[in-house]
Amino acid sequence: MKILVIGSGGREHALVWKLAQSPHTQRLWCAPGNAGMTLERCAGSGLEAECVPIAADDLDGLLRFALERHPDLTVVGPDNPLAMGVVDVFQQHRLRIWGPNQRAAQFESSKAFSQNFMAVHGVPAPEAGVFTDPHAAKRFAAKLGGRCVVKADGLALGKGVLLAYSQAEADQAIEEIMLRRAFGSAGEQVVIQELLEGYEISLHALCDGHVAKLFPTAQDHKRAFDGDQGPNTGGMGTYSPAPFLTEDELLTTARMILEPWQRGCAAEGIDFRGIIYPGIMLTSNGPKVLEFNARFGDPETQVYLTRLENDLVELLDASVSGTLRDLELRWSGHASVCVVLASGGYPGAYAKGYPISGLESVAALPDVKVFHAGTIVKDGDFVTHGGRVLGVTAWAETLADAQAAAYAAADLIRFEGMQFRRDIAAKALGHGALLA
């Protein structure tokens, strides 16, 4: 098969890495891709993956390329092209593409749509309201005692969420999003949710319009600094499995959330084919969905795909075809940990173009993979070209061993201003102490 992967981050590198391992894969294109993806070779042909200079949101350019090269399958990584309707555009031209269509992608592209859907169809969620008027938003936040989560309705690169612990902080967050437009047009409308306490986990399920196949648990680390301090980011690291649910509890949680979600999709005629990814808070009153995402998480993809034993090409093809019922997902028993190495200043302003050293040393390590997120090649060397630069991922029989291996590998890598959290998976290991 010839496969086109849309996107350029660590999630897309992980997808390329796993797709390349399939004997079905003869050719891989990445649009626009990143420098690390070209290191992957297709198992079916030995050819290197090829990056093509087409932006992920350039739907016309992507369509022209697909009509010229005729990929057998296109795989969409990021949320923005899904929200723009890339799946609909490709399907109109009889091109096979994996991911939810524009209507189904609203679960992520509009938090207001998602919140209203959950309320109508009985998906457990926090108390919440949707507002276009900042004064009404402030009044609702006051009803919650100021302890709330203020979310820009639209897409904001995973950063359009502000936490408030007082009325003053809530007012400031509402003004930041709605009046000062910190996240642009995404803040024309906001969702305000009660601030819940508990353990937050990521669930993923692969869907084909009829059935949803559940993934194991993972836990993301959104805040920039150790101890869950600092601003929200796109994700500073993750691990799988998360120990906060037993297998039976995971299945019960999934039934409580996915079954009413699926019934709601059927009732509203939403044909969801792709990944549904609810972020869930495990509270004393049961699991609550904080928000839905309509694509693989980043960096959750990195830990999931290092544990997945299935052929990813076959799974995504079945998701498109509506034949997932015939397949069972298979997962290794090992644990996987991903530590994100970021540019100094991320998620705020940061510089680019710093040389990266140590990648060859890490490549020689067993059971470790460095997924590139924000890199380019300049004068033959890898240099930084994004906020999140690399995702150092390691897997081992135990979570403690995987964590140790990931940090040992991360410590071999250097670039100017490099920052990363030292406490990825610390909660799961039963302590709050930071690693030395």
Secondary structure, DSSP 8 states (H G I E B T S, - for coil): -EEEEEE-SHHHHHHHHHHHTSTT--EEEEEE--GGGGG-B-TTT--B-EE----TT-HHHHHHHHHHH--SEEEE-SHHHHHHTHHHHHHHTT--EES--TTTTHHHH-HHHHHHHHHHHT-----EEEESSHHHHHHHHHHTTTEEEEEESS--TT--EEEEESHHHHHHHHIIIIIS-TTGGGGSSEEEEE---SEEEE--EEEESS-EEE---BEE--EEETTTEEEE-S-SEEEES-TTS-HHHHHHHHHHHHHHHHHHHHHHT---EEEEEEEEEEETTEEEEEEEESS--TTHHHHHHTTB-S-HHHHHHHHHHT-GGG----B-SSEEEEEEEE-TTTTS------B-B-HHHHHTSTTEEEEESSEEEETTEEEE-SSEEEEEEEEESSHHHHHHHHHHHHTT-B-TT-B--S-TTTTTTT------
